[in-house]
Amino acid sequence: MPSIKQFQVTFDCAEPERVARFWCEVLGYVVPPPPEGFATWDEFDRSLPPERRGAGFSCSDPTGVGPRLYFQRVPEGKVVKNRVHLDVRVGTGLVGEERLAKLEAECERLVALGATRERVLIADEYNESCIVMQDIEGNEFCLD
């Protein structure tokens, strides 16, 4: 049986630090300490060649359980729907109105951070309700 590998989720974006800090707020993640020899990430960033400054940023689960998220600057903007997206699991174990209330409360919090609400998908015979959203650069995710 093969061993389970660690993985990170990588986002292409225009402003890596801004998007990373948004996801820190969404997930309760933290920005890791800067590399050894640097007091801050800004100091590290200034040490890079001009074309590499602001090119990447990451955040991680402070418990070490969830995957690392990495954000890399790309020149093109987002033009189509994501092929992969995150499901932010805030309603696990809840059903019906109780689930929708929990999802709506989290939706309000994330909209205040800059997310956009797209639509509510109401429960059917196969799936529970969820809310489709976009982060601050238009990447789709679901409140599930």
MIMAR-832629 format. One line per 5 residues: number of its first residue (from 1); their letters; for each residue x, y, z of N, C-alpha, C. Coordinates in nm, 3 decimals, always signed. Layout:
<nodes>
NUM) a) X Y Z X Y Z X Y Z ~ ...;
</nodes>
This chain:
<nodes>
1) mpsik) +0.085 -0.119 +0.000 +0.000 +0.000 +0.000 +0.090 +0.125 +0.000 ~ +0.067 +0.219 -0.092 +0.151 +0.339 -0.097 +0.126 +0.429 +0.024 ~ +0.230 +0.502 +0.063 +0.215 +0.593 +0.176 +0.146 +0.722 +0.131 ~ +0.079 +0.787 +0.223 +0.012 +0.913 +0.194 +0.117 +1.023 +0.193 ~ +0.114 +1.106 +0.093 +0.209 +1.217 +0.079 +0.147 +1.346 +0.129;
6) qfqvt) +0.232 +1.434 +0.179 +0.186 +1.568 +0.210 +0.167 +1.643 +0.079 ~ +0.078 +1.741 +0.078 +0.059 +1.821 -0.042 +0.027 +1.964 -0.003 ~ +0.044 +2.052 -0.099 +0.001 +2.190 -0.080 -0.096 +2.223 -0.193 ~ -0.179 +2.321 -0.170 -0.270 +2.370 -0.272 -0.213 +2.502 -0.321 ~ -0.194 +2.515 -0.453 -0.134 +2.634 -0.511 -0.238 +2.714 -0.588;
11) fdcae) -0.240 +2.844 -0.562 -0.331 +2.936 -0.630 -0.249 +3.025 -0.723 ~ -0.290 +3.038 -0.848 -0.236 +3.140 -0.937 -0.315 +3.267 -0.907 ~ -0.244 +3.380 -0.896 -0.313 +3.504 -0.863 -0.228 +3.625 -0.903 ~ -0.284 +3.743 -0.888 -0.214 +3.867 -0.921 -0.140 +3.923 -0.799 ~ -0.199 +3.908 -0.680 -0.141 +3.965 -0.557 -0.129 +3.856 -0.450;
16) perva) -0.019 +3.779 -0.453 -0.006 +3.664 -0.364 -0.024 +3.695 -0.215 ~ +0.038 +3.798 -0.164 +0.026 +3.824 -0.020 -0.116 +3.860 +0.017 ~ -0.180 +3.942 -0.062 -0.319 +3.983 -0.033 -0.412 +3.862 -0.031 ~ -0.400 +3.774 -0.130 -0.487 +3.657 -0.137 -0.454 +3.560 -0.023 ~ -0.326 +3.543 +0.008 -0.287 +3.455 +0.119 -0.345 +3.504 +0.251;
21) rfwce) -0.337 +3.633 +0.275 -0.390 +3.687 +0.402 -0.543 +3.672 +0.408 ~ -0.611 +3.684 +0.295 -0.756 +3.658 +0.291 -0.783 +3.514 +0.337 ~ -0.711 +3.417 +0.279 -0.734 +3.277 +0.315 -0.692 +3.246 +0.458 ~ -0.595 +3.318 +0.512 -0.562 +3.304 +0.655 -0.684 +3.336 +0.740 ~ -0.753 +3.444 +0.705 -0.873 +3.484 +0.779 -0.986 +3.384 +0.760;
26) vlgyv) -1.002 +3.332 +0.639 -1.110 +3.236 +0.612 -1.089 +3.108 +0.693 ~ -0.967 +3.056 +0.691 -0.941 +2.922 +0.746 -0.877 +2.920 +0.884 ~ -0.840 +3.035 +0.938 -0.767 +3.036 +1.065 -0.622 +2.994 +1.047 ~ -0.571 +3.007 +0.925 -0.431 +2.975 +0.895 -0.341 +3.090 +0.940 ~ -0.211 +3.066 +0.938 -0.113 +3.166 +0.978 -0.005 +3.179 +0.870;
31) vpppp) +0.058 +3.294 +0.869 +0.174 +3.316 +0.783 +0.294 +3.260 +0.857 ~ +0.373 +3.173 +0.793 +0.489 +3.116 +0.862 +0.594 +3.224 +0.888 ~ +0.687 +3.197 +0.978 +0.793 +3.294 +1.004 +0.878 +3.315 +0.878 ~ +0.940 +3.434 +0.865 +1.027 +3.457 +0.749 +1.149 +3.367 +0.754 ~ +1.217 +3.352 +0.641 +1.338 +3.268 +0.638 +1.442 +3.316 +0.740;
36) egfat) +1.525 +3.224 +0.782 +1.631 +3.256 +0.878 +1.716 +3.370 +0.825 ~ +1.748 +3.463 +0.914 +1.829 +3.578 +0.877 +1.747 +3.701 +0.841 ~ +1.614 +3.689 +0.839 +1.526 +3.801 +0.805 +1.426 +3.822 +0.917 ~ +1.410 +3.947 +0.958 +1.317 +3.978 +1.066 +1.171 +3.976 +1.019 ~ +1.149 +4.011 +0.892 +1.013 +4.017 +0.839 +1.012 +3.963 +0.696;
41) wdefd) +0.891 +3.933 +0.648 +0.877 +3.893 +0.508 +0.908 +4.009 +0.415 ~ +0.876 +4.134 +0.455 +0.909 +4.250 +0.372 +1.060 +4.261 +0.353 ~ +1.135 +4.239 +0.461 +1.281 +4.243 +0.452 +1.331 +4.135 +0.355 ~ +1.277 +4.014 +0.367 +1.315 +3.906 +0.275 +1.281 +3.944 +0.132 ~ +1.161 +3.997 +0.111 +1.116 +4.032 -0.023 +1.209 +4.136 -0.086;
46) rslpp) +1.253 +4.235 -0.007 +1.343 +4.339 -0.059 +1.480 +4.282 -0.098 ~ +1.515 +4.164 -0.045 +1.644 +4.103 -0.078 +1.642 +4.030 -0.213 ~ +1.524 +4.012 -0.269 +1.510 +3.939 -0.394 +1.534 +4.030 -0.515 ~ +1.566 +3.971 -0.630 +1.574 +4.052 -0.752 +1.437 +4.116 -0.779 ~ +1.435 +4.233 -0.840 +1.306 +4.304 -0.861 +1.197 +4.219 -0.923;
51) errga) +1.231 +4.134 -1.019 +1.127 +4.054 -1.086 +1.069 +3.945 -0.997 ~ +1.135 +3.912 -0.887 +1.086 +3.808 -0.795 +1.012 +3.866 -0.674 ~ +1.021 +3.995 -0.653 +0.956 +4.058 -0.536 +0.805 +4.044 -0.547 ~ +0.744 +3.998 -0.440 +0.599 +3.982 -0.437 +0.547 +3.869 -0.522 ~ +0.636 +3.779 -0.567 +0.596 +3.672 -0.659 +0.530 +3.554 -0.591;
56) gfscs) +0.545 +3.541 -0.461 +0.484 +3.427 -0.393 +0.464 +3.455 -0.246 ~ +0.370 +3.384 -0.187 +0.340 +3.396 -0.044 +0.269 +3.269 -0.001 ~ +0.281 +3.231 +0.123 +0.216 +3.108 +0.168 +0.151 +3.128 +0.304 ~ +0.067 +3.033 +0.339 +0.010 +3.027 +0.473 -0.011 +2.880 +0.507 ~ -0.021 +2.854 +0.637 -0.031 +2.715 +0.679 -0.123 +2.700 +0.799;
61) dptgv) -0.169 +2.579 +0.817 -0.254 +2.543 +0.930 -0.166 +2.542 +1.055 ~ -0.200 +2.622 +1.156 -0.116 +2.626 +1.276 -0.111 +2.493 +1.351 ~ -0.208 +2.405 +1.326 -0.206 +2.274 +1.392 -0.119 +2.174 +1.316 ~ -0.084 +2.209 +1.191 -0.004 +2.119 +1.109 -0.085 +2.010 +1.041 ~ -0.216 +2.013 +1.054 -0.301 +1.908 +0.997 -0.338 +1.938 +0.852;
66) gprly) -0.384 +2.059 +0.825 -0.428 +2.095 +0.690 -0.312 +2.121 +0.596 ~ -0.339 +2.124 +0.466 -0.232 +2.147 +0.369 -0.184 +2.292 +0.372 ~ -0.061 +2.310 +0.332 -0.004 +2.443 +0.312 -0.071 +2.501 +0.187 ~ -0.098 +2.631 +0.190 -0.151 +2.701 +0.074 -0.040 +2.792 +0.020 ~ -0.016 +2.784 -0.110 +0.086 +2.867 -0.173 +0.021 +2.951 -0.282;
71) fqrvp) +0.058 +3.077 -0.288 +0.000 +3.172 -0.381 +0.112 +3.227 -0.468 ~ +0.100 +3.207 -0.599 +0.206 +3.252 -0.690 +0.151 +3.351 -0.791 ~ +0.230 +3.455 -0.814 +0.189 +3.558 -0.910 +0.203 +3.503 -1.052 ~ +0.099 +3.526 -1.130 +0.102 +3.491 -1.272 +0.061 +3.616 -1.350 ~ +0.106 +3.626 -1.475 +0.078 +3.749 -1.551 -0.066 +3.760 -1.601;
76) egkvv) -0.131 +3.647 -1.624 -0.267 +3.653 -1.680 -0.371 +3.652 -1.568 ~ -0.484 +3.714 -1.596 -0.595 +3.713 -1.503 -0.677 +3.585 -1.517 ~ -0.765 +3.563 -1.422 -0.853 +3.446 -1.426 -0.959 +3.469 -1.533 ~ -0.979 +3.369 -1.620 -1.075 +3.387 -1.728 -1.184 +3.279 -1.732 ~ -1.162 +3.165 -1.669 -1.263 +3.058 -1.670 -1.281 +3.002 -1.530;
81) knrvh) -1.381 +2.920 -1.516 -1.411 +2.855 -1.388 -1.294 +2.767 -1.344 ~ -1.270 +2.765 -1.212 -1.166 +2.677 -1.156 -1.198 +2.531 -1.189 ~ -1.097 +2.453 -1.215 -1.115 +2.308 -1.230 -1.108 +2.239 -1.094 ~ -1.045 +2.302 -0.998 -1.036 +2.252 -0.860 -1.074 +2.369 -0.770 ~ -1.146 +2.340 -0.664 -1.180 +2.446 -0.570 -1.179 +2.391 -0.428;
86) ldvrv) -1.173 +2.481 -0.331 -1.179 +2.443 -0.190 -1.324 +2.442 -0.145 ~ -1.358 +2.344 -0.062 -1.485 +2.344 +0.011 -1.450 +2.378 +0.155 ~ -1.499 +2.491 +0.202 -1.476 +2.533 +0.340 -1.587 +2.471 +0.423 ~ -1.553 +2.373 +0.505 -1.651 +2.287 +0.573 -1.698 +2.350 +0.704 ~ -1.799 +2.432 +0.699 -1.851 +2.496 +0.820 -1.984 +2.436 +0.865;
91) gtglv) -2.049 +2.357 +0.780 -2.180 +2.302 +0.814 -2.180 +2.153 +0.835 ~ -2.063 +2.093 +0.853 -2.053 +1.948 +0.867 -2.144 +1.896 +0.978 ~ -2.225 +1.797 +0.944 -2.315 +1.735 +1.042 -2.447 +1.806 +1.059 ~ -2.462 +1.924 +1.001 -2.587 +1.998 +1.014 -2.672 +1.976 +0.889 ~ -2.804 +1.985 +0.905 -2.896 +1.969 +0.792 -3.004 +2.076 +0.799;
96) geerl) -3.072 +2.092 +0.688 -3.190 +2.180 +0.684 -3.160 +2.324 +0.719 ~ -3.254 +2.385 +0.791 -3.245 +2.527 +0.827 -3.124 +2.556 +0.917 ~ -3.091 +2.462 +1.005 -2.975 +2.481 +1.094 -2.847 +2.494 +1.010 ~ -2.834 +2.408 +0.910 -2.717 +2.414 +0.821 -2.713 +2.545 +0.742 ~ -2.827 +2.582 +0.683 -2.832 +2.706 +0.607 -2.798 +2.827 +0.694;
101) aklea) -2.845 +2.830 +0.817 -2.815 +2.942 +0.907 -2.665 +2.951 +0.934 ~ -2.599 +2.837 +0.956 -2.455 +2.834 +0.979 -2.380 +2.882 +0.855 ~ -2.422 +2.835 +0.737 -2.359 +2.876 +0.612 -2.377 +3.026 +0.588 ~ -2.497 +3.077 +0.612 -2.525 +3.220 +0.591 -2.441 +3.307 +0.685 ~ -2.426 +3.264 +0.810 -2.345 +3.342 +0.905 -2.199 +3.349 +0.859;
106) ecerl) -2.146 +3.236 +0.813 -2.008 +3.236 +0.765 -1.996 +3.316 +0.636 ~ -2.095 +3.309 +0.551 -2.097 +3.386 +0.428 -2.086 +3.535 +0.458 ~ -2.163 +3.583 +0.555 -2.158 +3.724 +0.594 -2.018 +3.763 +0.638 ~ -1.954 +3.679 +0.719 -1.819 +3.708 +0.767 -1.721 +3.718 +0.650 ~ -1.732 +3.626 +0.555 -1.638 +3.624 +0.443 -1.664 +3.738 +0.344;
111) valga) -1.789 +3.776 +0.325 -1.819 +3.891 +0.240 -1.755 +4.017 +0.300 ~ -1.757 +4.030 +0.432 -1.693 +4.144 +0.498 -1.542 +4.144 +0.476 ~ -1.483 +4.028 +0.449 -1.340 +4.018 +0.420 -1.308 +4.044 +0.273 ~ -1.412 +4.053 +0.189 -1.391 +4.080 +0.048 -1.437 +3.971 -0.046 ~ -1.489 +3.860 +0.008 -1.541 +3.752 -0.078 -1.671 +3.797 -0.145;
116) trerv) -1.709 +3.725 -0.249 -1.834 +3.752 -0.320 -1.922 +3.628 -0.313 ~ -2.048 +3.651 -0.278 -2.146 +3.542 -0.276 -2.199 +3.524 -0.417 ~ -2.197 +3.401 -0.466 -2.247 +3.373 -0.601 -2.390 +3.321 -0.597 ~ -2.411 +3.209 -0.527 -2.545 +3.151 -0.524 -2.554 +3.045 -0.414 ~ -2.676 +3.016 -0.372 -2.702 +2.908 -0.277 -2.751 +2.787 -0.356;
121) liade) -2.692 +2.674 -0.328 -2.740 +2.548 -0.384 -2.818 +2.478 -0.274 ~ -2.948 +2.463 -0.292 -3.035 +2.405 -0.191 -3.024 +2.252 -0.194 ~ -3.034 +2.191 -0.076 -3.022 +2.045 -0.063 -3.119 +1.974 -0.158 ~ -3.070 +1.862 -0.211 -3.155 +1.775 -0.291 -3.142 +1.633 -0.235 ~ -3.184 +1.535 -0.308 -3.180 +1.398 -0.254 -3.038 +1.342 -0.241;
126) ynesc) -2.938 +1.412 -0.300 -2.800 +1.362 -0.296 -2.704 +1.449 -0.215 ~ -2.725 +1.579 -0.214 -2.631 +1.673 -0.153 -2.700 +1.765 -0.053 ~ -2.625 +1.804 +0.049 -2.673 +1.906 +0.141 -2.655 +2.044 +0.078 ~ -2.716 +2.144 +0.136 -2.703 +2.281 +0.085 -2.560 +2.331 +0.097 ~ -2.522 +2.420 +0.006 -2.393 +2.488 +0.015 -2.408 +2.626 -0.050;
131) ivmqd) -2.310 +2.711 -0.026 -2.308 +2.843 -0.086 -2.183 +2.853 -0.172 ~ -2.201 +2.886 -0.299 -2.090 +2.906 -0.391 -2.044 +3.051 -0.378 ~ -1.912 +3.068 -0.362 -1.855 +3.202 -0.341 -1.730 +3.219 -0.427 ~ -1.677 +3.342 -0.426 -1.549 +3.371 -0.489 -1.462 +3.446 -0.390 ~ -1.330 +3.416 -0.393 -1.238 +3.490 -0.307 -1.212 +3.628 -0.367;
136) iegne) -1.118 +3.701 -0.311 -1.095 +3.840 -0.351 -1.036 +3.855 -0.491 ~ -0.994 +3.745 -0.555 -0.948 +3.751 -0.694 -1.036 +3.668 -0.787 ~ -1.152 +3.625 -0.738 -1.247 +3.556 -0.824 -1.236 +3.405 -0.828 ~ -1.151 +3.346 -0.744 -1.141 +3.200 -0.739 -1.262 +3.143 -0.666 ~ -1.330 +3.048 -0.730 -1.450 +2.990 -0.670 -1.414 +2.899 -0.552;
141) fcld) -1.502 +2.900 -0.453 -1.497 +2.805 -0.342 -1.637 +2.788 -0.290 ~ -1.659 +2.685 -0.211 -1.791 +2.659 -0.156 -1.787 +2.662 -0.005 ~ -1.891 +2.717 +0.055 -1.916 +2.699 +0.197 -2.003 +2.575 +0.204 ~ -1.953 +2.473 +0.269 -2.017 +2.342 +0.270 -2.047 +2.300 +0.412;
</nodes>
